Amino acid sequence: MSTAALKQRIQDEMKAAMKGGDKPRLGVIRLIMSAIKQIEVDERIELDDDRIIAVLDKMTKQRRESATQYEQAGRDDLLEQENYEIDVLKEFLPAALSDAEIDAMIDDAIASTGASAIKDMGKVMGKLKPQMQGRADMAAVSGKIKTRLNAA
């Protein structure tokens, strides 16, 4: 993808949602565009696809946390809304990694950094985060790394 291909795709989807009268989808896409525009205005830059993926990943993580809280509180109406927003956000993120791919990447990162104890966690996460951004739940990846390093 070129520098702003993802942003263009999001804008095209926003236009399609407007023309199609899909108000719930349009609302989520407007939230995405607002988050992107906020960073662009604050930092006076044009976001590239990697930064946009980071924004989408952060928005997805926030919604997962909210969904968990709504589920615990028994607020099915709000839970449904958060899950819908997560589904729309996922459309713009790269394809998710499988558990086998995540495990292989963790093994490679541990081997290449020479990590042997939990104190090396930062090195491993630093190596994996750019490769997995938007493609895996980093909290779950972190748990897997801790398990591996504790077992070592």
N, C-alpha and C positions, 0 to 999 in steps of 0.2 A: 504494500500500500504506500502511496505517496504521502507527503507530509500531512495533508489534511483530508485524506480520502475517507477516513472514518467519520470525521466531522461532517463532510458533505453527505455521507450516507445517512447520518442522523437527521440532517436537515431535510433530505429527500423523504425520509420516513415521516417527518413531522408534516410535510406538505401532503403526503398521501393520507395521513390520519385526518387532517383538516378536510380534505376533499371527500373522504369517506365518512365523515361525521362520527368518527370513533373518539368520543370525548375522553374516556378513561385513558386510552393509549396516548392521546394527544397531551393529556396532563402530565404523564410520566416523561414523555419525550421533552416537553417544555422544562421539566425539572432538570433533566440532563443538560439541555442547552444552557439553562441558567447557571448551573454549576460550572460548566466550561467557561462561559462568558465571565463569570465572577473572577475566576483565576486569571483569565486573559487581561481583564481590566486592572486587577490588583497588581499583577506582575508586568503589565505592559508588554506582553509577548503573545505570539500565536502558538497555541498548543499543537504539538505533533501527536501522532497516533499513540505513541507510548504513554505520553502524559494523559491523553484522553482515556486510555485503558486504565490507568491508575485511578483516575477520577471515577470511572464506572465501577471499578473494583471496590473503591471506598464506599460508594453509594450502596452497592450490593451488600457489603459487610454491615453497614448501618441498618439496612432493612432486615437482614438475618437476625441481628440482635434484637430489633424491635419485635420481629415475629415471635421470637422465643419468649419475650416478656408478655406479649399479648396472649400467647398460648397458655402460659402459666396463669394469667389472670382470667382466662376463660372468655376473652373477647374475640370470638370467632369472626365478627364483622371486620374488625381491624386487622386480624390475622390474614383474612382473605385478601384485603387490599394490599398488604405488604407482600404477600406471595405473588400477587399479580404484578406489582412493580418489579419484583426480583425477576420474574419471567421476561418482562420487557427489557430490563437491563441486560440480561444474559444474551439477548439477541445480538447485541453489539460487542460482546466480549468474544475473544478467541475461543475456539473449541476447548472444552474442559479436558484436563489430563485424566487418564484412567489411573486407578490405584497402582497398577503394575508400572506405568510410566513414572508416577511419582516416586515409588520405591526405588526404581532404577536410577532416577536423578539424584535421590538422596544418597544412595550407595556411591555414585560417582563423585558427588560433592564431598562426602566424608573421606573418600580415598584421595581425592586431589588436594584437599586442604590438610590432610594428615590429622584430622580431628580424632581424638581418642577419649576425651572426657567431656563432661557437660560444660566445662569452662570454654570449650571450643565452639559452642553453639552459635555464637555470633558470626564466626568465619563461615560456617556452613550456611546459615540463613542469608548472609551477605552474597554468597555465591548463587544460591537458589532463587532469591527473590526476583531478580531481573528476568530469569528464565520462566518463572511460574506466575508472574503478575497477571491477574485476571483469568488465569487458567486453572487455579487451584485455591482452595481455602487455606490461607497461610497459617491460620490457627491450628488446623488439623495437621498440616505439614510440620509445624513446630512440635506438636505432640509426638509425631512419629520420630522426629530427629532426637528428641529427649529420650524416648524409649530406646532407640538404637545406641545412643551415647552412654546411657546408664548401664546397658547390657555389656558394653565393651570393657 
